[in-house]
């Protein structure tokens, strides 16, 4: 971490960093500023930033920059660090939700925000993922379908929607929703064109299995949402997380589009219901995972607003899931 603050005494810095696990600490000056360099575990960045922001938020020159660390020499003894951490912060870890092993709230927000631009690349990746999924479904080739999951860009918007709901950030939620709609529409439109051009066999196992909703599909979507969000909070590579989330989104969406283009409206509707159920479950599981991981707004008034927004969103997702369950029951 690089923290730019006005010149201050050593006692003030010690007070702000009290109880935090600091692996390395250096300081220098830049003009009339103090530049503080900290080497810290990822889970410590959020409480440190919160403390400094609380004291220096109104200071014009205040900045915090985070850098990932690939390696450190001399090597750090993890057993020694663990013993020191248990001795110094045992009580604090039990009380603070930020003790969760995850990257900071600001890093989560930054990563979620980066994937929300509706660019030609984003739309192109959505279309390409639909093409690969369509070929894999018509060939009944699981390996090709997995390839579509890897390149699908729908991870960003869905995780951003869950994060925005958890933080009560309506602007992020609006952007995530619009981006999600754009990517979904691009993939669906391509699938419809594929259904118009090619003959679609609804009896193929890869297609038939995605034309109805069953409890296993609900569990899959919930597990995918939890796994994707959990991996996101750990800063794991996007491709790995993309597989976890896209596994429940791209294939049924493409099946619905192809069957619609082929004129099979009943089965297309079933695949679309599965897609909608998956979106609901993924976002519901994502919000729950963020809450369990201790993701909260920084200030108390933001936390109050976010709490109300989160519970409202959860009620809406549960209500939609209930309506969908009723529709499925009546169609049996």
N, C-alpha and C positions, 0 to 999 in steps of 0.2 A: 504494500500500500504506500502511495505517496500522498501526504496530507499537507496542503499549503494553508498556513494560518499566519496571523500577525505574530510578531515576536512575543514570547511569553516566558515566564519563569519555569524552571524545572519542576517545581512543586505542583504547578497547575497541570503539566503533562502527566506527572505521576498519578495525580488524582483522576484524570480522565481515563487512564489506562489501568487503573487499579482493578484487580481480579481477572484481567484478560490474559490469555496465554500468548506471550510474545516470544517468538523464536529468535528474532534479531531486531536490533533497533539502532538507527543512525540518524543524525540530524545535520543539516547545513543551512546556510542562509542564501536567499536570492533577493537582492535589493533590500527592502525593509520587511521581507517575509521570512518565516521559518519554514523549511521544507523537512518534514518528518518522514523518514523511511522506516516501514515496519514489515518484518517478515512474520506472517501469522498463518495459522490454519484457516481453511476456507470458512469454517463455521464461526470464526471469531470476527469476520469482517463486518457483519451486520451490527452487532452491539457496539463495536468501535465507531462505525460511521454514525450511528444514532447519537452517541454521546457527543462527538465532535460537532455534528449538525445542530444539536440542541444548544451548544454554546456559541457557535460561530455562524449560524445560518444567516444572520443579518449582516455579516461581514462581506464586503464586495469581493475581496481577494480569496475567499475561502473556496478550496477545491479539494476533492478526493479522487484519486485515480487508482484503479485496481489493475494489477498485472498478474497473469498466471505464471507460476514458477515450475519449470520443467525438472530442475535438479538443484541440489544444494551441497556445497562442500565447505567444511568437513561434514560428513554424514551425521544426521541427527539420530540419536538413540531413541527409538520409539518407546522402549520399556521405561526409560528414565523419564521421558516426557509424560507418560501415562501416570507414573507414580507421583510426579510433581503436580499434575493436574488434579489427581484425586485428593491430594493433601490441601491444595490451595482453593479449589473451586467446587468442592463436594456439595456444600449447601446451596451455592448459587445455581449449580446445574440442576438440582432437584426442583428449584423454584422457577427458573426462567425457561420459557418455551423456546428461546433461541439456542438452547443446548442441543437441539436436533442437529444431526449430521447432515448439513445441506449448505449450499452456497447462499449468499446473502440475498435479501429481498431486492436490492438494487440490481444485482446481477441477473436475477430472474426476470425482472421488469425489462432490463435492457435486451436480453435474449428474446423475450417474447415480442418485444416491440420491433425487433429487427426483421421478423418474418411476416410483417403485416403489409408490406408494400405490394400492391396489385400491379406488378410489372409484367413485361413481356416474358421474362424468364419464369415468373411464377405461373402465368397462364400456360406457357409452353410446357412446363413440367407437369402441370395438371393434365394437359392433353396427351402428353407422351405416356404418362402413367396409365391413362385410360386406354390408349392403344395397346400397350403391353398387356394390360389386364384383359382386354377383349380377346386378344390372340390366345392368351393362356386359358381363358374360360372356354373358348370354342374348341381348343385342342385338348381340353381337360388335363392341362399340364400344370401341376402344382408349382414346379420350379419357376415357370414363367410368371405365374400369378404372384409369387413371392417377389420376383423382380419388380413388378408394378408397385408392390408395397414399399420397396426400398426407395424408389424415386418419387413416390407420392409426396407432395408438399403440404398436405392437409394437417400435418402435425402442428405447425406454428399457430394457425388461427384457433384451433380447438384448445390448445394449452393456454393461449392468450385469453380466450373467453373464460376459462376456469380461473385463471389468475386475476383477471379483471373483476370477476364476481367476488372472489375472496377479499380483494383489496377495496372493493366498492368504487372502482375507477370506471366511470361510465363512458369516458372518451375512449379508453382502451377497449372496452367492451364493444362500442359501436364500430371501431375500426376492425376489430377481430371478426365481428359478425359479418361485415361487408366483405372482408377478404375471404372468409369461409364460403359465403354465397358465390363469390366470383369463381373460386377454384372448383366448387361443387358443380356450378352451372357449366363450366368449360368441360369438365370430365363427362358430365351427363349428356351434353350436346354431342360430343364426339361419339359416345356410346350409341345414341339414337341414330346417328349417321351410319355407324357400323351395322346396326340392325337393319337399316334400309338397304344396305349394299349386299350384305352376306346373309345366308340362311342360318338361322339360329335354332339349334336343337334343344328344346327345353327339357329333354329327358337326360341330357348329359349330367352326370353326378355333380360336377362343379357348378352347374347352373341351377339344377333342381334343388340343391341343398340351400340355395340362397333366395328362394321364392316364398319362404314362409318363416315366421318367427316362432322359436321354441325356447324353453328355459335355458338350454345350453347356449344359445346365441346371446341371451341377456347376460349370462355369467361371463362369456367371452368378452363382451363389450365392457363390462365392469372391470374385469381383470386387465384388459388392454388399457383402459383409462387410468387405472391405478398404477400399472407398471410404467406407462409412458410418463405420467406426471412425476412419479417417484424418481425415475431416471433423469428427468428434466431438472429436478431440484438438486441432483448430485452432479450436474454439469457433464453428463455422459454425451458421447457423440450423437448428433442429430439423426444419422442414418439408422442407428440401433433403435432409438426411440420411435423413429418413423415406422419401422416394422411393427412395433408394439401397438401403435395407434391405428395405422393404416390397415392392419389386418381386419379390422371391424368396419372399415368405411369404404374403401375403394371397390372391392369385389362386388358387394351387393348393389352399390350405386351403378356400376357398369352393367350388371345383369339387368337392372331395371330399365336402363336406357336402351339396351339391345333388344329386349323383349318388347318394349314400346315401339321401337322402330320396325320390328318384325310383325307388329299388329296383335301381339298377345297381351291384351290390356289387363286381364285378370292376374296373370302371373307377374306382370310388370308392377302392378299395384302391390302385390305381396312383397316383392323385392324392395320397393320403395318404403314400405312399412318397416322392413328390417333395417334399412338405412337410417330411418328416422329414430327407431328404437336404439340403434347403436350410438347415434349422436347424443341422444338424451342420456344414455347410460355412461358414455365416456365423459361428458361434462359433469354429470353428477358425481362420478367417481373421482374426477379431477379436483373438484372443489373440496370433497371430503379429504383427499390426500394432502392438499395444500394446508388444510386446517390441522390435520394430524401432525404435519411437519412444522407447525408453528409459524406459518407465514401470516403476518399481521401488518397492518399499517403502523407507521412509527408513532404518530401523535394520538392522543386519547380521543380527540373529536373525530379524526379520520377513522379510528377503530370503532367508534359508536355507529358512524354512518355505514361503514363496511359490514358491521355485524347485522344491521337491519337489511341491507341489500343482499347479503349472503343468504340469510334465512328466507327472504322473499324469493330469491332465485331457486333455492332448494325446493321450496314449496311448488314453484312453477314447474320445475323439472319433474318432480314427483307427480304432480297433477297431470302433466302431459303423458307420463308413463302410465298412469292409471287409465286415462282416456284411451290410450293405445291398447291397453290390456282388454278394455271393454269392447273395442272394435274387433280385436282378434277373437274374443269369445263369441261375439255375435256372428262372425263369419264362419265359425266352425259348423 
